[in-house]
Amino acid sequence: MKKIVVSLLCALPLLVCCDIYNNPVPNVRVDFVIYPNDVQYYRLNTYGGYEYITGGVSGIIVYRLDEWNFNAFDRACPYDWEEKESWLYVAPDGLRLIDSLCGSTFNILDGNPLGGPSKYPCRRYNTRFDGMRLRIYS
């Protein structure tokens, strides 16, 4: 009996995180570099700055957290990603992502849902910054 309980407790984290891997937004190949210090990406020069970039399923939102860290989320909403009129945009307060069609809201710091019909987080891409180049990849 003790072994069964221990096995179930070990499996619990896998059950809790499985929604992340079942995200309905397709996992497409993304691998490119931008230069945040370039005039083209001037909004990424400040903490909390963001840019909309081509790529992914419906475009990518790149958000600067601090000097060395960036987030990159697909603009496709996990709830209605197949709708052509649907895309995520940064709210005027700069702290949330909002879906233009269903109204789902997401935390811009981690992509987790805050409200609306979406129960899945935003599709997130990896980032690596070396001080000059920001690599965004899946």
C-alpha positions as CSV (number, residue, x, y, z in Angstrom):
1,M,0.0,0.0,0.0
2,K,2.8,2.4,0.9
3,K,4.4,1.8,-2.6
4,I,1.2,2.7,-4.3
5,V,0.8,6.0,-2.4
6,V,4.4,6.9,-3.1
7,S,4.0,6.1,-6.8
8,L,0.8,8.2,-7.0
9,L,2.6,11.1,-5.2
10,C,5.5,10.9,-7.7
11,A,3.1,10.9,-10.7
12,L,1.1,13.9,-9.4
13,P,3.4,16.5,-10.9
14,L,3.1,14.8,-14.3
15,L,-0.6,15.0,-14.1
16,V,-0.7,18.6,-13.1
17,C,1.6,19.8,-15.9
18,C,0.1,17.8,-18.7
19,D,-2.1,20.7,-19.8
20,I,1.1,22.6,-20.8
21,Y,2.0,19.8,-23.2
22,N,-1.5,19.5,-24.5
23,N,-1.6,23.2,-25.5
24,P,-3.8,23.4,-28.6
25,V,-1.6,26.0,-30.4
26,P,0.7,24.0,-32.7
27,N,4.3,23.7,-31.7
28,V,6.0,25.1,-34.8
29,R,9.7,25.5,-35.5
30,V,11.0,28.9,-34.6
31,D,14.7,29.9,-34.6
32,F,15.9,33.4,-35.4
33,V,17.9,36.2,-34.0
34,I,17.0,39.9,-33.4
35,Y,19.2,42.7,-32.1
36,P,17.2,44.6,-29.3
37,N,19.6,47.5,-29.5
38,D,18.7,48.0,-33.2
39,V,16.5,51.1,-34.0
40,Q,13.9,48.6,-35.4
41,Y,13.3,47.2,-31.9
42,Y,13.7,50.4,-29.9
43,R,10.8,49.4,-27.5
44,L,12.9,46.5,-26.3
45,N,15.5,48.9,-24.9
46,T,13.5,49.4,-21.7
47,Y,12.2,47.0,-19.1
48,G,8.6,46.2,-19.8
49,G,9.0,47.1,-23.5
50,Y,7.6,44.8,-26.1
51,E,7.5,44.2,-29.9
52,Y,5.4,42.3,-32.3
53,I,7.5,40.1,-34.6
54,T,6.7,37.9,-37.5
55,G,7.0,34.1,-36.8
56,G,5.4,31.2,-35.0
57,V,1.7,30.5,-35.7
58,S,0.3,34.0,-35.5
59,G,3.3,36.2,-34.9
60,I,5.3,36.5,-31.7
61,I,5.2,39.0,-28.8
62,V,8.7,39.7,-27.4
63,Y,8.6,41.3,-23.9
64,R,11.7,42.5,-22.0
65,L,11.6,41.5,-18.3
66,D,14.9,43.0,-17.2
67,E,18.5,43.6,-18.5
68,W,19.1,40.0,-19.5
69,N,15.7,38.3,-19.7
70,F,13.0,38.3,-22.3
71,N,9.7,36.4,-22.8
72,A,8.5,35.4,-26.3
73,F,4.9,34.2,-26.7
74,D,3.0,33.2,-29.8
75,R,0.1,35.7,-30.6
76,A,-2.2,32.7,-31.2
77,C,-4.7,32.4,-28.3
78,P,-4.9,28.8,-27.0
79,Y,-8.7,29.1,-27.0
80,D,-9.4,30.1,-30.6
81,W,-6.1,29.9,-32.3
82,E,-7.6,28.8,-35.6
83,E,-9.7,32.0,-36.0
84,K,-8.1,34.4,-38.4
85,E,-9.5,37.5,-36.6
86,S,-8.0,36.3,-33.3
87,W,-4.6,37.4,-32.0
88,L,-3.0,38.3,-28.7
89,Y,-2.0,41.9,-28.0
90,V,-0.4,43.7,-25.0
91,A,-3.0,45.4,-22.8
92,P,-2.6,49.2,-22.3
93,D,-1.4,48.5,-18.7
94,G,1.5,46.5,-20.2
95,L,1.0,43.6,-17.7
96,R,-1.4,41.4,-19.6
97,L,-2.0,39.8,-23.0
98,I,-5.6,39.9,-24.3
99,D,-7.2,37.9,-27.1
100,S,-8.9,40.2,-29.6
101,L,-11.7,37.7,-30.2
102,C,-12.6,35.7,-27.1
103,G,-11.3,38.2,-24.5
104,S,-9.1,35.7,-22.7
105,T,-6.4,37.4,-20.7
106,F,-2.9,36.1,-19.8
107,N,-0.1,37.2,-17.5
108,I,2.7,38.7,-19.6
109,L,5.3,37.5,-17.1
110,D,4.6,33.8,-17.5
111,G,1.8,33.4,-20.1
112,N,-0.7,31.8,-17.7
113,P,-4.4,32.5,-18.1
114,L,-5.9,35.1,-15.9
115,G,-9.5,35.2,-17.2
116,G,-11.8,34.3,-20.1
117,P,-12.5,31.0,-21.6
118,S,-8.9,29.8,-22.2
119,K,-7.6,27.2,-19.7
120,Y,-4.2,26.8,-21.4
121,P,-1.2,29.1,-21.1
122,C,0.2,31.0,-24.1
123,R,2.6,29.1,-26.4
124,R,6.0,30.1,-25.2
125,Y,9.3,30.2,-27.1
126,N,12.7,30.0,-25.6
127,T,15.0,33.0,-25.5
128,R,18.7,33.5,-25.0
129,F,20.3,36.9,-24.8
130,D,24.1,37.5,-25.0
131,G,24.0,41.3,-24.5
132,M,23.7,42.0,-28.2
133,R,21.7,39.3,-29.9
134,L,18.4,37.8,-28.7
135,R,17.8,34.3,-30.0
136,I,14.2,33.2,-30.1
137,Y,13.7,29.5,-30.7
138,S,11.4,26.5,-30.0
